[in-house]
Amino acid sequence: MDSKFFKKTDLWIIAAILAVTLMIFGIYNLTSSNKPAKAEIYYESKLLKTIPLDTGEDLVFSTPQNEKVVFHLYSDGSIKFESSDCPDKVCVHSGRISMVGQSAACLPNKFILKIVRENNSKTSEADIIT
C-alpha cells in the first residue's frame, strides 16, 4: 500500500492551478498598471478630496475636519496616513497604498482613504485585490 501524502497527479494539478493564478494576476497587473489612478479621501462616508497620484510631487497635508489626521502623498504615486490622534494607530501602520482597489481607514476619526481609477468608469473590469 502506497502511503505518500501527495500523488504525482496531485502535484501536477496544484502546479497547473498555481500557473493559471500567476498568469491571471500578471495579466491584471499589466493591463491596470498603466492606467492613471487617484486617491479619494472620505470623511463620514462623504467624499472630501480627490488627489491624482501621478503628480510626481511629495506632499504632506491634512483636512479641516481633523487637522491631527495627516496624509502623505509620495512622488512615486503612493499615499498613506502619516499620523493620527487615534488610540490604536492602525491607519498609520497600514503603510503606503498605490494600487487600484487598495484602501486604508482611520475608523475612530471616520476617515477612509482608497485608490480608484482616474476615469472611475463602471466597466466590466473586476474590482479585486489578491
GROMACS elastic network, one bead per residue, 0.5 to 0.9 nm:
[ bonds ]
;  ai    aj funct       b0    kb
    3     6     6  0.88126   500
    4     7     6  0.66058   500
    6     9     6  0.81407   500
    6    10     6  0.60182   500
    6    11     6  0.68031   500
    7    10     6  0.52100   500
    7    11     6  0.66622   500
    7    12     6  0.89735   500
    8    11     6  0.53329   500
    8    12     6  0.65242   500
    8    13     6  0.89006   500
    9    12     6  0.50363   500
    9    13     6  0.62357   500
    9    14     6  0.86627   500
   10    13     6  0.51585   500
   10    14     6  0.62137   500
   10    15     6  0.85790   500
   11    14     6  0.51035   500
   11    15     6  0.60674   500
   11    16     6  0.85572   500
   12    15     6  0.50599   500
   12    16     6  0.61079   500
   12    17     6  0.86441   500
   13    16     6  0.50949   500
   13    17     6  0.62070   500
   13    18     6  0.85731   500
   14    17     6  0.51818   500
   14    18     6  0.61230   500
   14    19     6  0.85757   500
   15    18     6  0.50855   500
   15    19     6  0.60783   500
   15    20     6  0.86589   500
   16    19     6  0.50710   500
   16    20     6  0.62096   500
   16    21     6  0.85626   500
   17    20     6  0.52426   500
   17    21     6  0.61363   500
   17    22     6  0.86356   500
   18    21     6  0.51051   500
   18    22     6  0.61586   500
   18    23     6  0.86081   500
   19    22     6  0.51868   500
   19    23     6  0.61734   500
   19    24     6  0.87123   500
   20    23     6  0.50582   500
   20    24     6  0.62208   500
   20    25     6  0.85958   500
   21    24     6  0.52304   500
   21    25     6  0.61523   500
   21    26     6  0.85442   500
   22    25     6  0.50655   500
   22    26     6  0.59971   500
   22    27     6  0.85458   500
   23    26     6  0.50839   500
   23    27     6  0.61021   500
   23    28     6  0.85145   500
   24    27     6  0.51895   500
   24    28     6  0.60901   500
   24    29     6  0.85970   500
   25    28     6  0.51542   500
   25    29     6  0.61902   500
   25    30     6  0.86485   500
   25   130     6  0.79713   500
   26    29     6  0.51494   500
   26    30     6  0.61059   500
   26    31     6  0.86022   500
   27    30     6  0.51265   500
   27    31     6  0.61213   500
   27    32     6  0.84989   500
   28    31     6  0.53693   500
   28    32     6  0.60686   500
   28    33     6  0.82428   500
   29    32     6  0.52949   500
   29    33     6  0.55499   500
   29    34     6  0.88809   500
   30    33     6  0.54758   500
   30    34     6  0.73999   500
   31    34     6  0.67911   500
   31    35     6  0.77323   500
   32    35     6  0.54723   500
   32    36     6  0.85581   500
   32    99     6  0.89150   500
   32   100     6  0.81087   500
   33    36     6  0.79453   500
   33    99     6  0.80654   500
   33   100     6  0.87872   500
   35   117     6  0.72397   500
   35   118     6  0.76411   500
   36    52     6  0.80426   500
   36    53     6  0.76309   500
   36    54     6  0.70502   500
   36   116     6  0.89022   500
   36   117     6  0.62540   500
   36   118     6  0.53243   500
   36   119     6  0.80388   500
   37    51     6  0.89652   500
   37    52     6  0.65109   500
   37    53     6  0.60622   500
   37    54     6  0.74722   500
   37    77     6  0.87096   500
   37    98     6  0.82659   500
   37    99     6  0.79182   500
   37   100     6  0.66674   500
   37   115     6  0.66670   500
   37   116     6  0.56545   500
   37   119     6  0.81193   500
   37   120     6  0.88548   500
   38    50     6  0.66772   500
   38    51     6  0.54760   500
   38    53     6  0.51562   500
   38    54     6  0.79334   500
   38    77     6  0.88821   500
   38    98     6  0.88163   500
   38   100     6  0.83297   500
   38   114     6  0.83899   500
   38   115     6  0.57324   500
   38   116     6  0.55900   500
   38   117     6  0.61719   500
   38   118     6  0.54667   500
   39    49     6  0.81644   500
   39    50     6  0.57182   500
   39    51     6  0.50802   500
   39    52     6  0.63195   500
   39    53     6  0.66638   500
   39    78     6  0.89403   500
   39    79     6  0.77309   500
   39    98     6  0.84097   500
   39   100     6  0.89693   500
   39   113     6  0.67827   500
   39   114     6  0.56167   500
   39   116     6  0.63409   500
   39   117     6  0.86975   500
   39   118     6  0.88325   500
   40    47     6  0.68888   500
   40    48     6  0.75445   500
   40    49     6  0.58848   500
   40    51     6  0.64592   500
   40    52     6  0.88633   500
   40   112     6  0.80292   500
   40   113     6  0.57779   500
   40   114     6  0.54022   500
   40   115     6  0.63436   500
   40   116     6  0.72931   500
   41    46     6  0.84256   500
   41    47     6  0.60289   500
   41    48     6  0.55948   500
   41    49     6  0.52327   500
   41    50     6  0.64484   500
   41    51     6  0.82728   500
   41   111     6  0.69695   500
   41   112     6  0.57800   500
   41   114     6  0.67245   500
   42    45     6  0.54781   500
   42    46     6  0.51738   500
   42    48     6  0.52908   500
   42    49     6  0.71878   500
   42   110     6  0.80232   500
   42   111     6  0.55535   500
   42   112     6  0.50079   500
   42   113     6  0.64170   500
   42   114     6  0.83797   500
   43    46     6  0.53255   500
   43    47     6  0.65381   500
   43    48     6  0.63143   500
   43    65     6  0.78779   500
   43   109     6  0.82416   500
   43   110     6  0.55911   500
   43   112     6  0.65732   500
   44    47     6  0.84700   500
   44   109     6  0.86997   500
   44   110     6  0.53474   500
   44   111     6  0.66756   500
   44   112     6  0.83512   500
   45    48     6  0.89785   500
   45   110     6  0.78963   500
   45   111     6  0.79294   500
   45   112     6  0.77686   500
   47    50     6  0.78069   500
   48    63     6  0.84169   500
   49    63     6  0.87588   500
   51    55     6  0.89126   500
   51    73     6  0.87499   500
   52    55     6  0.63872   500
   52    77     6  0.83452   500
   52   118     6  0.75820   500
   53    56     6  0.75384   500
   53    57     6  0.88332   500
   53    73     6  0.76415   500
   53    74     6  0.83235   500
   53    75     6  0.81295   500
   53    76     6  0.80314   500
   53    78     6  0.67957   500
   53    79     6  0.79690   500
   53    98     6  0.80141   500
   53   115     6  0.89659   500
   54    57     6  0.82176   500
   54    75     6  0.78083   500
   54    76     6  0.76821   500
   54    77     6  0.55721   500
   55    58     6  0.86673   500
   55    75     6  0.71366   500
   55    76     6  0.88019   500
   55    77     6  0.75213   500
   56    74     6  0.75532   500
   56    76     6  0.63585   500
   56    77     6  0.68610   500
   57    73     6  0.75391   500
   57    74     6  0.65015   500
   57    76     6  0.80556   500
   57    77     6  0.84398   500
   58    72     6  0.75052   500
   58    73     6  0.56195   500
   58    76     6  0.83816   500
   58    77     6  0.89958   500
   59    71     6  0.82371   500
   59    72     6  0.57972   500
   59    73     6  0.50341   500
   59    74     6  0.65339   500
   59    75     6  0.80224   500
   60    70     6  0.69551   500
   60    71     6  0.57412   500
   60    73     6  0.62757   500
   60    74     6  0.85234   500
   60    82     6  0.79850   500
   61    67     6  0.85109   500
   61    69     6  0.86682   500
   61    70     6  0.56724   500
   61    71     6  0.53899   500
   61    72     6  0.65219   500
   61    73     6  0.82969   500
   62    65     6  0.84863   500
   62    66     6  0.72343   500
   62    67     6  0.52187   500
   62    68     6  0.72040   500
   62    69     6  0.59897   500
   62    71     6  0.59594   500
   62    72     6  0.87934   500
   63    66     6  0.58720   500
   63    67     6  0.55557   500
   63    68     6  0.85902   500
   63    69     6  0.75357   500
   63    70     6  0.77984   500
   63    71     6  0.88635   500
   64    67     6  0.57148   500
   65    69     6  0.88696   500
   66    69     6  0.57920   500
   66    70     6  0.85660   500
   66   109     6  0.77684   500
   67    70     6  0.67481   500
   67    84     6  0.88466   500
   68    83     6  0.72336   500
   68    84     6  0.55688   500
   68    85     6  0.58944   500
   69    81     6  0.73170   500
   69    82     6  0.76510   500
   69    83     6  0.57679   500
   69    85     6  0.66028   500
   69    86     6  0.85080   500
   69   106     6  0.86652   500
   69   109     6  0.79319   500
   69   111     6  0.86342   500
   70    80     6  0.87209   500
   70    81     6  0.60051   500
   70    82     6  0.52597   500
   70    83     6  0.51279   500
   70    84     6  0.62873   500
   71    79     6  0.71461   500
   71    80     6  0.57527   500
   71    82     6  0.50091   500
   71    83     6  0.71202   500
   71    84     6  0.89275   500
   72    78     6  0.84193   500
   72    79     6  0.55485   500
   72    80     6  0.54433   500
   72    81     6  0.62989   500
   72    82     6  0.55286   500
   72    83     6  0.88972   500
   72    96     6  0.88140   500
   73    76     6  0.84522   500
   73    77     6  0.70087   500
   73    78     6  0.60564   500
   73    80     6  0.67692   500
   73    96     6  0.89446   500
   74    77     6  0.56898   500
   74    78     6  0.53760   500
   74    79     6  0.59618   500
   74    80     6  0.85111   500
   74    96     6  0.88692   500
   75    78     6  0.73311   500
   76    79     6  0.89269   500
   76    98     6  0.88092   500
   77    97     6  0.87148   500
   77    98     6  0.62531   500
   78    96     6  0.57667   500
   78    97     6  0.53947   500
   78    99     6  0.81877   500
   79    82     6  0.87559   500
   79    95     6  0.82494   500
   79    96     6  0.52326   500
   79    97     6  0.55212   500
   79    98     6  0.64983   500
   79   113     6  0.87867   500
   80    83     6  0.89337   500
   80    91     6  0.81811   500
   80    92     6  0.72137   500
   80    94     6  0.77590   500
   80    95     6  0.57777   500
   80    97     6  0.62263   500
   80    98     6  0.89014   500
   80   104     6  0.78919   500
   80   113     6  0.81052   500
   81    84     6  0.73225   500
   81    91     6  0.60306   500
   81    93     6  0.82069   500
   81    94     6  0.79255   500
   81    95     6  0.72300   500
   81    96     6  0.77691   500
   81   104     6  0.80577   500
   81   105     6  0.86035   500
   81   106     6  0.84046   500
   81   113     6  0.83789   500
   82    91     6  0.85907   500
   82    92     6  0.59007   500
   82    95     6  0.84972   500
   83    86     6  0.89120   500
   83    89     6  0.78896   500
   83    91     6  0.82113   500
   83    92     6  0.58289   500
   84    87     6  0.84607   500
   84    89     6  0.67225   500
   84    91     6  0.77835   500
   84    92     6  0.69953   500
   84   106     6  0.80850   500
   84   109     6  0.83946   500
   85    88     6  0.88518   500
   85    89     6  0.77259   500
   85   109     6  0.82260   500
   86    89     6  0.58397   500
   86    90     6  0.85366   500
   86    91     6  0.87194   500
   86   106     6  0.75912   500
   86   107     6  0.85340   500
   86   108     6  0.60910   500
   86   109     6  0.67756   500
   87    90     6  0.86983   500
   87   108     6  0.81614   500
   88    91     6  0.82597   500
   88   108     6  0.89771   500
   89    92     6  0.52429   500
   89    93     6  0.62883   500
   89    94     6  0.86837   500
   89   106     6  0.78756   500
   90    93     6  0.50912   500
   90    94     6  0.61103   500
   90   104     6  0.88688   500
   90   105     6  0.80441   500
   90   106     6  0.71483   500
   91    94     6  0.52464   500
   91    95     6  0.76292   500
   91   104     6  0.61833   500
   91   105     6  0.55750   500
   91   106     6  0.50807   500
   91   107     6  0.82427   500
   92    95     6  0.62080   500
   92    96     6  0.89774   500
   92   104     6  0.88798   500
   92   106     6  0.82943   500
   93    96     6  0.89851   500
   94    97     6  0.83098   500
   94   104     6  0.66416   500
   94   105     6  0.86018   500
   95   104     6  0.84772   500
   96   104     6  0.89209   500
   97   100     6  0.87608   500
   97   102     6  0.62237   500
   97   103     6  0.69355   500
   97   104     6  0.77766   500
   97   114     6  0.81577   500
   97   115     6  0.75434   500
   98   101     6  0.87678   500
   98   102     6  0.70479   500
   98   103     6  0.89472   500
   98   114     6  0.89422   500
   98   115     6  0.66423   500
   99   102     6  0.57560   500
   99   103     6  0.89496   500
   99   115     6  0.64431   500
   99   116     6  0.81428   500
   99   129     6  0.88554   500
  100   103     6  0.86553   500
  100   114     6  0.80204   500
  100   116     6  0.50263   500
  100   117     6  0.63067   500
  100   127     6  0.82937   500
  100   128     6  0.87903   500
  100   129     6  0.83905   500
  101   114     6  0.69661   500
  101   115     6  0.56260   500
  101   116     6  0.61321   500
  101   117     6  0.85848   500
  101   127     6  0.64630   500
  101   128     6  0.65077   500
  101   129     6  0.62356   500
  102   113     6  0.85895   500
  102   114     6  0.58846   500
  102   115     6  0.56345   500
  102   116     6  0.81389   500
  102   128     6  0.89611   500
  102   129     6  0.70836   500
  103   112     6  0.72464   500
  103   113     6  0.54958   500
  103   115     6  0.62905   500
  104   111     6  0.86173   500
  104   112     6  0.60196   500
  104   113     6  0.52020   500
  104   114     6  0.63985   500
  105   108     6  0.89606   500
  105   109     6  0.88531   500
  105   110     6  0.76837   500
  105   111     6  0.57404   500
  105   113     6  0.59660   500
  105   114     6  0.83928   500
  106   109     6  0.56125   500
  106   110     6  0.59214   500
  106   111     6  0.50737   500
  106   112     6  0.62964   500
  106   113     6  0.84486   500
  107   111     6  0.61724   500
  107   112     6  0.75813   500
  108   111     6  0.80273   500
  116   119     6  0.85637   500
  116   120     6  0.66643   500
  117   120     6  0.50042   500
  117   121     6  0.76696   500
  118   121     6  0.83565   500
  120   123     6  0.89214   500
  122   125     6  0.77879   500
  123   126     6  0.84955   500
